[in-house]
Amino acid sequence: MPTFPRPRFGFGSRTAETTSSGHDEPDTPQVDVVEAHGLRWINLGRSGRAEMAWLQEHFDFHSLDYEDISSRNQRPKVDVYDDYIFVVLHFPHYDKAIGRLNALELDVFIGPDFVITIPNRPLRTIDYLFSRVEDRDEERERHFSRGPGYLLYRIVDECVDASFPMLRKIGNKLENLEEDIFEGRSKEIVREISNAKQEIINFRKIVRPQRTALKDLNAARRYLVEDQELYFDDINDASERVWDTLENFKEVAEALEGSNESVLAHAQSDSLKVLTAITVIVLPLTLIASVFGMNVKVPGEAESHAFWILMGVMLAILGGMIWWFRRNDYL
């Protein structure tokens, strides 16, 4: 890979470029910086044109990296250069506007004395961690004193751990659906089961390619001291727990869908059984009425007592068949 010159820093430890009115404008780069122990964490609030222009002004990264930041279809990956490492990661993010999970991209540059994070949209986990190291001396000491590799580990670890509350919500949703199935709400929850399956599928689409990229983070070991090399294995373990949980949820959702279909089919079968029993009960009565309603001479014709005898026979047959069907649980 080509060798690039060291980054050119031309700003203070805390940068927030604004207009004279004090309000951010679309063409104003959103750049925040925290520095300690010779290490700088630079967090760009977005990946807009102003931020890319600022980044190109202060750093000599490869042009393909800038293209990857602007691309909307970039897969998770780790590119290793002589002077820095470029990382692209995706994390699940619930978009309230459309009511579904989407992938939120986080681009990271890591070098011997800097870590740069560039989310394509505001990432609450990054903002929270950045505010902690910015406001608290002990947090800054904890995260910056061990070098850029450890800071990268803390950033990625926080983002991976943010998946677990989402997984708990999905698990609770599946448990509620299971209860609803056996409480007689099978017809009402068909759409809810479909939505839960779609949510799990979207989650899996985000996590699947991420697993390989997280394993490739081992390349950042060169920015770790020897006693910290197990940290990235911890990230991989957490990622595998997320994947295993999603695999279980997938099986549970498919089982719930099958159970719900069985309940619906059973209810439909009961309805058909009742209709069949009614049809069979009415059939002999219809036959008797049809025979004695023919336009031919029949026994008892023009005699009033024959009508009552016929009605009695029909009622007896009706009662007997109802008794037999009830005894065999058809009614």
Stockholm file with secondary structure:
# STOCKHOLM 1.0

chainA/1-331         MPTFPRPRFGFGSRTAETTSSGHDEPDTPQVDVVEAHGLRWINLGRSGRAEMAWLQEHFDFHSLDYEDISSRNQRPKVDVYDDYIFVVLHFPHYDKAIGRLNALELDVFIGPDFVITIPNRPLRTIDYLFSRVEDRDEERERHFSRGPGYLLYRIVDECVDASFPMLRKIGNKLENLEEDIFEGRSKEIVREISNAKQEIINFRKIVRPQRTALKDLNAARRYLVEDQELYFDDINDASERVWDTLENFKEVAEALEGSNESVLAHAQSDSLKVLTAITVIVLPLTLIASVFGMNVKVPGEAESHAFWILMGVMLAILGGMIWWFRRNDYL
#=GR chainA/1-331 SS CCCCCCCCCCSCSSCCCCCTTSCCCTTSCCEEEEEETTEEEEEESCCSHHHHHHHHHHCCCCHHHHHHHHCSSCCCEEEECSSCEEEEEEEEEEETTTTEEEEEEEEEEECSSEEEEEESSCCHHHHHHHHHHHHCHHHHHHHHTTCHHHHHHHHHHHHHHTHHHHHHHHHHHHHHHHHHHTTTCTTTTHHHHHHHHHHHHHHHHHHHHHHHHHHHGGGGGGGSCGGGTTHHHHHHHHHHHHHHHHHHHHHHHHHHHHHHHHHHHHHHHHHHHHHHHHHHHHHHHHHHHHHHTSSSCCTTTTCHHHHHHHHHHHHHHHHHHHHHHHHTTCC
#=GC SS_cons         CCCCCCCCCCSCSSCCCCCTTSCCCTTSCCEEEEEETTEEEEEESCCSHHHHHHHHHHCCCCHHHHHHHHCSSCCCEEEECSSCEEEEEEEEEEETTTTEEEEEEEEEEECSSEEEEEESSCCHHHHHHHHHHHHCHHHHHHHHTTCHHHHHHHHHHHHHHTHHHHHHHHHHHHHHHHHHHTTTCTTTTHHHHHHHHHHHHHHHHHHHHHHHHHHHGGGGGGGSCGGGTTHHHHHHHHHHHHHHHHHHHHHHHHHHHHHHHHHHHHHHHHHHHHHHHHHHHHHHHHHHHHHHTSSSCCTTTTCHHHHHHHHHHHHHHHHHHHHHHHHTTCC
//
